[in-house]
Amino acid sequence: MALRATPEELPALAKAFKVYYKKVEGPTPTSYTMDHSAGSDVYDPQGRLRLYHRYGSGAQALAEDVRRLLAQG
């Protein structure tokens, strides 16, 4: 599942989920890049954050952590 926000909603949503983002102007007036945090959050059915995985940690590590969470019930 992904979150999606309007430009007006984005600052509050980013703050609520502790996500960093910043538009970085490019070399021309119409170019830019976006700096942003990268990772995956895993929530339980009650909406509690149970797991954060950094970008690049790999599918195997994520799968193992999810298996542990499922085994806990």
Protein Blocks (a to p, Z undefined) as FASTA:
>chain_A
ZZdddfklmmmmmmmnopacdddddfbfkbccdddddddddddfkopafbdcdehiajkl
mmmmmmmmmmnZZ
